[in-house]
Amino acid sequence: MKESTTRLIAAALIIFMVVVALWSLTADTAIMDEVAHLPAGYSYVTQQDMRLNPEHPPLIKDLSGLAVLAFSKILEWPINFPSDIKAWTQDINGQWDFGFNFMYREGNPASLMLFFGRLPMVLILVILGIYIFRWTKELWGKQAALLSLFLYSFSPTFIAHGRFVTTDVAAAAAFFIATFYFVRWIKNPKSWNFITATLFFGIAQLTKFSLFLIIPLFVFLAAVWIIVKIINKKQEKEPSSFLKIITRYALGTVFIFILGYALVVTPVYYFHVKNYPSQKQQQDMEFILTSYAKGPDKTPFASCTQLSRITRCPAELTIWSADKSLPLRAFGQYMLGLLMVFQRAAGGNTTYFLGEVSAAGWSYYFPVVYLLKEPLTMHILTIMALIILFYYMLKKRPTETFGYLPEKSLSKLEKISLWLTRNFESFAMISFIALYWIMSIRSTLNIGVRHVLPTFPFVYGLISSQIIYWIRPKINSPKILSFLKYELIIILLAFQAISVILVFPSFLAYFNELAGGPKNGYKYAADSNLDWGQDLARLNLWLEENNINKIYIQYFGGTDAQYVLGNKFQPWWGDRNPSDLKSGDWLAVSATFLQGGRGRPAVNFNEPTGYYNWLNELEPKAVIGYSIFVYQIP
């Protein structure tokens, strides 16, 4: 295939993704996280004050806020910033009250702000697609690059989350790109590679706090590479100093971390705390971290000298930094967000899954939602890739991902070392997938397949390498066999494309055929797997088409229901007495609330459930976007 043809196909795939993302986002109302993220981002770039939403790094919110600010200037529509409301002046992290006020109660053009604020997220989709294509092409060739890009471009999860002002797709992009540049530096430790590795490590830390996992991953990769280099030097009998190897890679990795924080993370946070009053910052930190690691020290910094309370020490140091110099305050604000994530992960989040409601999570949550939420073609190709890999391993023959097997004359350790030298990129990808999945399975924060999204680009590359190697013509192999292999892959890809396109524009609600499609997704999981508040405008359109002028609603999302529905809106809540509804009344319930009120309590979950079981007797008159269930009371 010509290079120009390859690039044309790649461009077409990315353009397809951008078009469907933009086309579908225009009718999506603000999801739950957006009402916190977008106003916070606007406050950062206009006020240089990070009192809102500190539990997420600022970079992605900044991009959204900058887009809103820029287009407001270009189009000359004013934005009112409610700097005098209690949520801004007095509340501790009053992100929700501030967000709803900023978006819906200050006369601001909410729909326009949402549209322009989402545009940078779509740009991140494009950047990630380019890097998936680039790295896969460098490692395994044009066909593998196009296959991996196809899997990405027709991923309902990436299309869905790549349209929202959230951190998940940006985290996937940052992890993938940072790993790309770090591995490049490992294999070729030149100055420019060191600079890019440092820059993108810092950027990764500014996208999502879970990317803190980059640090142990990169330390592990550097340690493995040091061992590989030492073994190779012994084998080659070169006089190069082992100490020089250790110094180059160990110190280099440490300096990537130090400089990434010093030259990228801290300056960005410096901007965000410049106008944040130190007294307010300290007050916020003290309150937010009150319960962290069993609470405050009775005497200053006692936890830093007591092994039994050492986990409290970072919180004490963070609070201490709040009234110091701006660089210390900046790094302290970063630490606050990181500690908040640890704190939230320990506390879990109430959610519905497979008929149960729990805040403690399930160890099998992510494997199951991954199985049900990702296209069936992906799972079939994964199984095929594993079979191909193990077949050639048993045959002791090379594969596309795992290169040529080392010579038989070498010792086992030398064979492993040589294999790692030739296939370090594959090893890095597998290591990251394993680490991230282990951490996710251990987490009690079970609110969506999006939390394992950073592993997807690596999976696409590894799968594509094996599949393309398998379908390539082999010596003494009949041409018809290669043709049939190509046809099988084309059929599978066409199946995925059709499956994903048919769910348009409700990409967030995608469930594959194993789950019975999106119409049955609510039976398995809710929250960001299905219902994040994106369908409120579609509900309003349905009400108008059916001449319904009043409806009771319990809505889960980031939009003010009265702002969208106007006088049609009547508030409802789960434990309200159903007898308050009269015959003929209309009731709409978001799937997240509906299933939370119908699921049975999991072990050790003591909050009320079952309050929506009475709706089991009724058939919904409509299901809007697969996420809002509409009933008429008989």
C-alpha positions as CSV (number, residue, x, y, z in Angstrom):
1,M,0.0,0.0,0.0
2,K,1.3,3.4,-0.9
3,E,2.1,5.9,1.8
4,S,-0.3,8.4,0.4
5,T,-3.1,5.9,0.4
6,T,-2.3,4.9,4.0
7,R,-2.5,8.5,5.1
8,L,-5.7,9.1,3.2
9,I,-7.4,6.2,4.9
10,A,-6.1,7.3,8.3
11,A,-7.4,10.8,7.7
12,A,-10.8,9.5,6.6
13,L,-11.1,7.4,9.8
14,I,-10.2,10.4,12.0
15,I,-12.6,12.7,10.1
16,F,-15.4,10.1,10.5
17,M,-14.8,10.1,14.3
18,V,-14.8,13.9,14.5
19,V,-17.9,14.3,12.4
20,V,-20.0,11.8,14.4
21,A,-18.7,13.3,17.7
22,L,-19.6,16.9,16.7
23,W,-22.9,15.8,15.1
24,S,-24.1,14.0,18.2
25,L,-22.8,16.4,20.9
26,T,-25.0,19.2,19.7
27,A,-28.2,17.6,21.2
28,D,-26.6,16.3,24.3
29,T,-27.3,18.3,27.5
30,A,-24.6,18.8,30.1
31,I,-23.7,15.6,31.8
32,M,-23.1,15.4,35.5
33,D,-19.4,16.2,35.6
34,E,-19.6,19.0,33.0
35,V,-21.5,21.3,35.3
36,A,-18.5,21.2,37.7
37,H,-15.7,21.1,35.1
38,L,-16.7,23.8,32.6
39,P,-17.5,26.5,35.1
40,A,-14.4,25.6,37.1
41,G,-12.3,25.9,34.0
42,Y,-13.7,29.3,33.2
43,S,-13.0,30.5,36.7
44,Y,-9.4,29.3,36.4
45,V,-8.6,31.3,33.3
46,T,-10.5,34.4,34.3
47,Q,-9.9,34.5,38.1
48,Q,-6.6,32.5,38.5
49,D,-8.2,30.9,41.5
50,M,-8.6,27.2,42.0
51,R,-11.1,26.9,44.8
52,L,-13.5,24.9,42.6
53,N,-13.0,21.2,41.7
54,P,-9.5,20.7,43.0
55,E,-9.9,16.9,42.8
56,H,-9.1,17.1,39.1
57,P,-6.0,18.7,37.6
58,P,-6.7,21.9,35.7
59,L,-5.4,21.4,32.2
60,I,-8.4,20.0,30.5
61,K,-10.8,22.4,32.3
62,D,-8.5,25.2,31.3
63,L,-8.8,24.3,27.6
64,S,-12.6,24.3,27.9
65,G,-12.7,27.6,29.8
66,L,-10.3,29.2,27.3
67,A,-12.6,28.1,24.4
68,V,-15.6,29.6,26.1
69,L,-13.8,32.8,26.9
70,A,-12.4,33.1,23.3
71,F,-15.7,32.5,21.6
72,S,-17.5,34.9,23.9
73,K,-15.0,37.6,22.9
74,I,-15.2,36.7,19.2
75,L,-19.1,36.5,19.1
76,E,-19.4,39.4,21.6
77,W,-21.8,37.7,24.0
78,P,-21.2,38.6,27.6
79,I,-20.6,36.0,30.4
80,N,-21.7,36.9,33.9
81,F,-19.4,35.5,36.5
82,P,-21.2,35.1,39.9
83,S,-18.4,36.1,42.1
84,D,-20.7,37.3,44.9
85,I,-22.7,34.1,45.5
86,K,-22.1,32.0,48.6
87,A,-20.9,29.0,46.5
88,W,-17.9,31.2,45.5
89,T,-17.2,33.4,48.5
90,Q,-17.9,31.0,51.4
91,D,-18.5,27.4,50.5
92,I,-15.7,24.8,50.6
93,N,-15.4,23.6,47.0
94,G,-18.9,24.8,46.1
95,Q,-18.5,23.4,42.6
96,W,-22.0,22.1,42.2
97,D,-24.0,25.1,43.4
98,F,-21.6,27.4,41.6
99,G,-21.8,25.4,38.4
100,F,-25.6,25.4,38.2
101,N,-25.7,29.1,39.0
102,F,-23.1,30.0,36.4
103,M,-24.6,27.8,33.7
104,Y,-28.4,28.3,34.2
105,R,-29.2,31.2,36.6
106,E,-27.0,34.1,35.5
107,G,-28.5,34.7,32.1
108,N,-25.5,33.0,30.4
109,P,-25.9,31.2,27.0
110,A,-25.6,27.7,28.5
111,S,-26.0,25.8,25.2
112,L,-23.4,27.9,23.4
113,M,-20.9,27.7,26.3
114,L,-21.4,23.9,26.4
115,F,-20.8,23.6,22.7
116,F,-17.7,25.7,22.5
117,G,-16.3,24.2,25.8
118,R,-16.5,20.7,24.3
119,L,-14.6,21.6,21.1
120,P,-11.1,21.1,22.7
121,M,-12.2,17.7,23.8
122,V,-12.8,16.7,20.2
123,L,-9.4,18.0,19.3
124,I,-7.8,15.7,21.9
125,L,-9.6,12.8,20.1
126,V,-7.8,13.8,17.0
127,I,-4.4,14.1,18.7
128,L,-4.7,10.6,20.3
129,G,-5.8,9.1,17.0
130,I,-2.7,10.5,15.3
131,Y,-0.4,9.1,18.0
132,I,-2.1,5.7,17.9
133,F,-1.5,5.6,14.1
134,R,2.1,6.9,14.4
135,W,3.4,4.5,17.1
136,T,1.6,1.5,15.7
137,K,3.0,2.2,12.2
138,E,6.5,2.6,13.6
139,L,6.4,-0.7,15.4
140,W,4.3,-3.0,13.1
141,G,3.7,-1.3,9.8
142,K,0.9,0.5,7.8
143,Q,-1.7,-2.2,8.0
144,A,-1.5,-2.6,11.7
145,A,-1.6,1.2,12.1
146,L,-4.8,1.4,10.0
147,L,-6.4,-1.5,11.9
148,S,-5.6,0.0,15.3
149,L,-6.9,3.4,14.1
150,F,-10.1,1.7,12.9
151,L,-10.7,0.1,16.3
152,Y,-10.2,3.5,17.9
153,S,-12.3,5.5,15.4
154,F,-15.2,3.1,15.8
155,S,-15.0,2.8,19.6
156,P,-18.3,3.9,21.0
157,T,-16.6,4.6,24.3
158,F,-14.1,7.0,22.9
159,I,-16.7,8.7,20.7
160,A,-19.0,9.1,23.7
161,H,-16.5,10.4,26.2
162,G,-14.5,12.4,23.7
163,R,-17.3,14.9,23.3
164,F,-17.6,15.8,27.0
165,V,-15.7,18.2,29.3
166,T,-14.2,15.4,31.3
167,T,-10.7,14.0,31.9
168,D,-11.1,10.4,30.7
169,V,-10.1,10.7,27.1
170,A,-7.5,13.2,27.8
171,A,-6.0,10.8,30.4
172,A,-5.9,8.1,27.8
173,A,-4.1,10.4,25.4
174,A,-1.7,11.7,27.9
175,F,-0.8,8.2,29.2
176,F,-0.3,6.9,25.7
177,I,1.8,9.8,24.5
178,A,3.9,10.1,27.7
179,T,4.7,6.3,27.4
180,F,5.6,6.8,23.8
181,Y,8.1,9.4,24.6
182,F,9.5,7.8,27.7
183,V,10.1,4.5,25.8
184,R,11.7,6.5,23.0
185,W,14.1,8.0,25.5
186,I,14.8,4.7,27.1
187,K,15.8,3.2,23.8
188,N,17.6,6.3,22.6
189,P,18.7,8.5,25.5
190,K,19.4,11.7,23.6
191,S,18.7,15.2,24.9
192,W,15.7,15.8,22.7
193,N,14.1,12.6,23.7
194,F,14.7,13.4,27.4
195,I,13.1,16.8,26.9
196,T,10.0,15.4,25.3
197,A,9.7,12.6,27.9
198,T,9.9,15.3,30.6
199,L,7.3,17.6,29.0
200,F,4.7,14.9,28.4
201,F,5.2,13.4,31.8
202,G,4.3,16.8,33.2
203,I,1.4,17.2,30.9
204,A,0.1,13.7,31.9
205,Q,0.1,14.8,35.6
206,L,-2.0,17.8,34.6
207,T,-4.8,15.7,33.0
208,K,-5.9,13.2,35.7
209,F,-4.6,12.2,39.1
210,S,-4.8,8.5,38.2
211,L,-1.9,9.1,35.9
212,F,0.3,9.3,39.0
213,L,0.6,5.6,38.2
214,I,3.0,6.6,35.5
215,I,5.7,7.0,38.2
216,P,5.8,3.4,39.4
217,L,5.4,2.2,35.8
218,F,8.3,4.2,34.4
219,V,10.4,3.2,37.4
220,F,9.7,-0.4,36.6
221,L,10.4,0.0,32.9
222,A,13.7,1.8,33.7
223,A,14.8,-0.9,36.1
224,V,14.0,-3.6,33.6
225,W,16.0,-1.7,30.9
226,I,19.0,-1.3,33.2
227,I,19.0,-5.0,33.8
228,V,18.7,-5.7,30.1
229,K,21.6,-3.4,29.2
230,I,23.8,-4.9,31.9
231,I,23.2,-8.4,30.7
232,N,23.7,-7.4,27.1
233,K,27.0,-5.7,28.0
234,K,28.2,-8.9,29.7
235,Q,27.3,-10.9,26.7
236,E,29.0,-8.6,24.3
237,K,32.0,-8.3,26.7
238,E,32.1,-4.6,26.4
239,P,34.2,-2.6,28.9
240,S,31.4,-0.1,29.5
241,S,30.8,0.6,33.2
242,F,27.7,-0.9,34.7
243,L,27.6,2.1,37.0
244,K,27.4,4.4,34.0
245,I,24.3,2.4,32.7
246,I,22.6,2.6,36.1
247,T,23.4,6.3,36.4
248,R,22.2,7.2,33.0
249,Y,18.8,5.5,33.3
250,A,18.1,5.6,37.0
251,L,19.0,9.3,37.4
252,G,17.5,10.1,34.0
253,T,14.2,8.7,35.1
254,V,14.3,10.5,38.5
255,F,15.1,13.8,36.7
256,I,12.2,13.3,34.3
257,F,10.0,13.2,37.3
258,I,11.6,16.1,39.2
259,L,11.8,18.4,36.1
260,G,8.3,17.4,35.0
261,Y,6.9,18.6,38.4
262,A,9.2,21.6,38.7
263,L,9.0,23.0,35.1
264,V,5.5,21.8,34.0
265,V,3.2,21.0,36.9
266,T,4.2,23.6,39.4
267,P,4.2,26.6,37.0
268,V,0.7,25.7,35.8
269,Y,-0.6,25.4,39.3
270,Y,1.2,28.7,40.1
271,F,-1.1,30.4,37.6
272,H,-4.1,28.8,39.3
273,V,-3.4,29.9,42.9
274,K,-2.1,33.4,42.1
275,N,-5.3,35.1,43.1
276,Y,-6.5,32.3,45.5
277,P,-6.3,34.0,48.9
278,S,-3.9,32.0,51.1
279,Q,-6.3,32.2,54.1
280,K,-9.1,30.7,52.0
281,Q,-6.8,28.1,50.5
282,Q,-5.7,27.0,53.9
283,Q,-9.3,26.9,55.2
284,D,-10.4,24.8,52.3
285,M,-7.5,22.4,52.7
286,E,-8.1,21.9,56.4
287,F,-11.8,21.2,55.9
288,I,-11.3,18.9,52.9
289,L,-8.6,16.9,54.5
290,T,-10.2,16.7,57.9
291,S,-11.0,13.0,57.6
292,Y,-7.9,12.0,55.6
293,A,-5.9,9.2,57.2
294,K,-7.7,9.4,60.6
295,G,-7.7,13.1,60.9
296,P,-5.3,16.0,61.9
297,D,-2.3,15.6,64.1
298,K,-2.7,16.8,67.7
299,T,0.7,18.4,67.5
300,P,2.2,19.8,64.3
301,F,3.7,17.2,62.0
302,A,3.5,14.4,64.6
303,S,2.4,12.0,61.9
304,C,5.6,12.6,59.9
305,T,7.6,11.0,62.8
306,Q,5.2,8.2,63.7
307,L,5.2,5.1,61.6
308,S,1.6,4.3,62.7
309,R,0.3,7.6,61.3
310,I,2.8,8.2,58.5
311,T,0.0,8.2,55.8
312,R,-1.3,11.5,57.4
313,C,2.0,13.3,56.9
314,P,1.3,14.3,53.2
315,A,-2.0,16.0,54.3
316,E,-0.2,17.9,57.1
317,L,2.5,19.1,54.7
318,T,-0.1,20.1,52.2
319,I,-2.0,22.2,54.7
320,W,1.3,23.7,55.9
321,S,2.1,24.9,52.4
322,A,-1.1,27.0,52.0
323,D,0.3,30.2,53.5
324,K,3.9,29.9,52.2
325,S,5.4,31.2,49.0
326,L,3.5,30.9,45.7
327,P,5.5,27.9,44.4
328,L,4.9,26.0,47.6
329,R,1.2,26.9,47.5
330,A,1.0,25.8,43.9
331,F,2.5,22.4,44.6
332,G,0.4,22.1,47.7
333,Q,-2.7,22.6,45.6
334,Y,-1.6,19.8,43.4
335,M,-1.1,17.6,46.4
336,L,-4.5,18.5,47.7
337,G,-6.1,17.1,44.6
338,L,-4.1,14.0,44.6
339,L,-5.0,13.3,48.3
340,M,-8.7,14.0,47.5
341,V,-8.5,11.2,44.9
342,F,-7.0,8.8,47.4
343,Q,-9.7,9.8,49.9
344,R,-12.5,9.3,47.4
345,A,-11.2,6.0,46.1
346,A,-11.2,4.7,49.7
347,G,-14.8,5.8,50.2
348,G,-16.2,4.4,47.0
349,N,-19.3,5.6,45.2
350,T,-22.9,4.3,45.4
351,T,-23.8,2.6,42.1
352,Y,-26.0,0.0,40.5
353,F,-24.5,-3.2,39.0
354,L,-26.1,-6.5,38.0
355,G,-29.2,-6.0,40.2
356,E,-27.3,-4.8,43.3
357,V,-26.6,-1.4,44.8
358,S,-23.3,-0.9,46.7
359,A,-20.7,1.8,47.6
360,A,-18.0,-0.8,48.2
361,G,-17.7,-1.9,44.6
362,W,-17.2,-5.4,43.1
363,S,-13.9,-7.0,42.1
364,Y,-15.5,-8.2,38.8
365,Y,-17.1,-4.9,37.9
366,F,-14.6,-3.7,35.3
367,P,-14.1,-7.1,33.6
368,V,-17.9,-7.4,33.2
369,V,-18.6,-3.8,32.0
370,Y,-15.6,-4.1,29.6
371,L,-17.1,-7.4,28.3
372,L,-20.6,-5.8,27.8
373,K,-19.7,-2.2,26.8
374,E,-17.0,-2.8,24.1
375,P,-17.9,-4.0,20.6
376,L,-18.1,-7.8,20.1
377,T,-15.6,-7.5,17.3
378,M,-13.0,-6.2,19.8
379,H,-13.4,-9.3,21.9
380,I,-13.3,-11.7,19.0
381,L,-10.1,-10.0,17.7
382,T,-8.6,-10.2,21.2
383,I,-9.3,-13.9,21.5
384,M,-7.9,-14.4,17.9
385,A,-4.7,-12.4,18.8
386,L,-4.1,-14.5,21.9
387,I,-4.6,-17.7,20.0
388,I,-2.2,-16.6,17.3
389,L,0.4,-15.5,19.9
390,F,0.2,-18.8,21.9
391,Y,0.2,-20.9,18.7
392,Y,3.5,-19.3,17.5
393,M,5.0,-19.4,21.0
394,L,4.4,-23.2,21.1
395,K,5.7,-23.5,17.6
396,K,8.8,-21.5,18.7
397,R,8.3,-19.1,15.8
398,P,8.3,-15.3,15.7
399,T,5.2,-13.2,15.6
400,E,4.7,-9.5,14.7
401,T,4.5,-8.2,18.2
402,F,7.1,-10.4,19.8
403,G,9.8,-10.4,17.2
404,Y,12.3,-13.1,16.5
405,L,13.1,-15.6,19.2
406,P,16.6,-15.5,20.6
407,E,19.2,-18.0,19.5
408,K,19.2,-21.4,21.1
409,S,22.9,-21.1,22.2
410,L,22.0,-18.4,24.7
411,S,21.1,-18.9,28.4
412,K,17.5,-18.4,29.4
413,L,18.4,-15.1,31.0
414,E,20.2,-13.9,27.9
415,K,17.3,-15.0,25.8
416,I,14.9,-13.0,27.9
417,S,17.2,-10.0,27.8
418,L,17.5,-10.2,24.0
419,W,13.8,-10.6,23.6
420,L,13.2,-7.5,25.8
421,T,15.7,-5.5,23.7
422,R,13.9,-6.3,20.5
423,N,10.3,-6.0,22.0
424,F,10.6,-3.4,24.7
425,E,7.6,-1.4,23.4
426,S,5.3,-4.4,23.5
427,F,6.6,-5.2,27.0
428,A,5.9,-1.6,28.1
429,M,2.3,-1.7,26.7
430,I,1.6,-5.1,28.4
431,S,3.1,-3.8,31.7
432,F,0.8,-0.8,31.7
433,I,-2.3,-2.7,30.8
434,A,-1.6,-5.2,33.6
435,L,-0.8,-2.5,36.2
436,Y,-3.9,-0.4,35.3
437,W,-6.3,-3.3,35.3
438,I,-4.9,-4.6,38.7
439,M,-5.4,-1.2,40.2
440,S,-8.9,-0.8,38.7
441,I,-10.1,-4.2,39.9
442,R,-8.9,-3.4,43.4
443,S,-10.7,0.0,43.4
444,T,-14.1,0.5,45.0
445,L,-14.8,3.4,42.7
446,N,-17.0,1.5,40.2
447,I,-18.8,4.2,38.1
448,G,-18.0,3.3,34.5
449,V,-15.9,1.6,31.9
450,R,-14.3,5.0,31.2
451,H,-12.0,4.4,34.2
452,V,-10.0,1.8,32.2
453,L,-10.1,3.8,29.0
454,P,-6.3,4.6,29.2
455,T,-5.6,0.9,28.5
456,F,-7.5,0.9,25.2
457,P,-5.0,2.4,22.8
458,F,-2.3,-0.1,23.9
459,V,-4.8,-2.9,23.4
460,Y,-5.6,-1.7,19.9
461,G,-2.0,-1.8,18.9
462,L,-1.2,-5.2,20.4
463,I,-4.2,-6.8,18.8
464,S,-3.6,-5.2,15.4
465,S,0.0,-6.4,15.3
466,Q,-1.1,-10.0,15.8
467,I,-4.0,-10.0,13.4
468,I,-2.0,-8.3,10.6
469,Y,0.8,-10.8,11.0
470,W,-1.7,-13.7,10.8
471,I,-3.4,-12.5,7.6
472,R,-0.2,-11.7,5.8
473,P,0.6,-14.2,3.0
474,K,3.1,-16.9,4.2
475,I,5.6,-18.8,2.1
476,N,4.1,-22.0,0.7
477,S,0.7,-20.9,1.9
478,P,-2.2,-21.0,-0.6
479,K,-3.3,-17.5,-1.7
480,I,-6.9,-18.4,-1.1
481,L,-6.2,-18.9,2.6
482,S,-4.8,-15.3,2.9
483,F,-7.8,-14.0,1.0
484,L,-10.2,-15.8,3.4
485,K,-8.4,-14.4,6.4
486,Y,-8.8,-10.8,5.0
487,E,-12.5,-11.4,4.3
488,L,-13.0,-12.6,7.8
489,I,-11.4,-9.5,9.3
490,I,-13.3,-7.2,6.9
491,I,-16.6,-8.9,8.0
492,L,-15.8,-8.4,11.6
493,L,-14.8,-4.8,11.1
494,A,-18.0,-4.1,9.1
495,F,-20.0,-5.7,11.9
496,Q,-18.4,-3.3,14.4
497,A,-19.0,-0.3,12.2
498,I,-22.7,-1.1,11.7
499,S,-23.1,-1.9,15.4
500,V,-21.6,1.5,16.5
501,I,-23.3,3.6,13.8
502,L,-26.8,2.2,14.6
503,V,-26.5,3.5,18.2
504,F,-26.0,7.1,16.9
505,P,-26.4,9.6,18.6
506,S,-26.5,7.7,21.9
507,F,-22.9,6.5,22.0
508,L,-22.7,6.7,25.8
509,A,-25.5,4.1,26.0
510,Y,-23.8,1.5,23.8
511,F,-23.9,-2.1,25.0
512,N,-22.9,-4.9,22.7
513,E,-24.9,-7.9,21.5
514,L,-23.9,-10.0,24.5
515,A,-25.9,-7.5,26.7
516,G,-28.8,-7.5,24.2
517,G,-27.8,-4.1,22.8
518,P,-28.3,-0.6,24.3
519,K,-32.0,-1.1,25.0
520,N,-31.0,-3.7,27.7
521,G,-28.0,-1.9,29.1
522,Y,-29.9,-0.5,32.1
523,K,-30.3,-4.1,33.4
524,Y,-26.5,-4.4,33.9
525,A,-25.1,-1.0,34.8
526,A,-26.0,2.7,34.8
527,D,-24.1,5.9,35.7
528,S,-21.6,6.9,33.1
529,N,-22.0,3.5,31.3
530,L,-25.5,4.6,30.2
531,D,-27.0,7.6,31.9
532,W,-25.0,10.8,32.7
533,G,-27.8,13.3,32.0
534,Q,-27.2,13.6,28.3
535,D,-30.8,13.1,27.1
536,L,-32.8,15.9,28.8
537,A,-33.2,18.0,25.7
538,R,-34.4,14.9,23.8
539,L,-37.0,14.3,26.5
540,N,-38.2,17.9,26.1
541,L,-38.5,17.3,22.3
542,W,-40.5,14.1,22.9
543,L,-42.8,16.0,25.3
544,E,-43.5,18.7,22.7
545,E,-44.1,16.1,20.0
546,N,-46.6,14.4,22.2
547,N,-48.3,17.5,23.5
548,I,-47.5,16.8,27.1
549,N,-47.4,20.0,29.2
550,K,-46.6,18.6,32.6
551,I,-44.3,15.8,33.8
552,Y,-42.8,14.8,37.1
553,I,-39.1,14.0,36.8
554,Q,-36.2,12.8,38.8
555,Y,-33.3,13.7,36.6
556,F,-29.6,12.6,37.0
557,G,-27.3,15.0,35.2
558,G,-25.5,18.3,34.9
559,T,-28.4,20.3,33.5
560,D,-31.1,22.3,35.4
561,A,-34.3,20.4,34.4
562,Q,-36.5,23.5,34.8
563,Y,-34.1,25.4,32.6
564,V,-34.7,22.9,29.8
565,L,-38.3,21.8,30.4
566,G,-39.7,25.2,31.7
567,N,-43.2,25.0,33.1
568,K,-43.5,21.3,32.1
569,F,-41.1,20.4,34.9
570,Q,-42.5,19.0,38.2
571,P,-39.9,17.8,40.8
572,W,-40.0,14.1,41.9
573,W,-37.7,12.1,44.2
574,G,-37.3,8.4,44.7
575,D,-38.8,7.9,48.2
576,R,-41.8,10.2,47.5
577,N,-45.2,8.5,48.0
578,P,-46.4,7.2,44.6
579,S,-50.0,8.1,45.7
580,D,-49.0,11.7,45.1
581,L,-49.4,10.9,41.4
582,K,-52.8,10.9,39.9
583,S,-54.2,8.7,37.1
584,G,-52.9,10.1,33.7
585,D,-49.9,11.9,35.2
586,W,-46.5,11.5,33.5
587,L,-43.3,10.5,35.3
588,A,-39.8,10.4,34.0
589,V,-36.9,8.9,35.9
590,S,-33.2,8.7,34.8
591,A,-31.9,5.2,34.6
592,T,-29.3,5.8,37.3
593,F,-31.9,6.7,39.9
594,L,-34.4,4.2,38.6
595,Q,-32.0,1.2,38.9
596,G,-30.6,2.6,42.2
597,G,-34.2,2.5,43.5
598,R,-34.9,-1.1,42.1
599,G,-31.7,-2.9,42.9
600,R,-31.3,-5.0,46.0
601,P,-28.8,-3.8,48.6
602,A,-25.4,-5.5,48.5
603,V,-23.7,-7.0,51.6
604,N,-23.0,-4.2,54.1
605,F,-24.9,-1.6,52.1
606,N,-27.5,-0.1,54.5
607,E,-29.0,2.8,52.6
608,P,-32.6,2.6,51.4
609,T,-33.3,0.7,48.2
610,G,-36.4,-0.7,46.5
611,Y,-38.4,2.6,46.4
612,Y,-38.9,2.2,42.7
613,N,-40.1,-1.4,42.7
614,W,-43.6,-0.2,42.2
615,L,-42.7,0.8,38.7
616,N,-41.9,-2.8,37.9
617,E,-45.7,-3.2,37.3
618,L,-45.7,-0.5,34.6
619,E,-44.3,-0.6,31.1
620,P,-42.5,2.6,30.1
621,K,-44.3,4.6,27.4
622,A,-40.9,5.7,26.0
623,V,-37.3,5.4,26.8
624,I,-35.4,8.5,25.7
625,G,-31.9,7.8,24.4
626,Y,-31.9,4.6,26.4
627,S,-31.4,6.6,29.6
628,I,-34.7,8.3,30.7
629,F,-37.7,6.1,31.3
630,V,-41.1,7.7,30.8
631,Y,-44.2,6.3,32.5
632,Q,-47.9,7.3,32.5
633,I,-49.8,6.5,35.7
634,P,-52.8,4.3,35.0
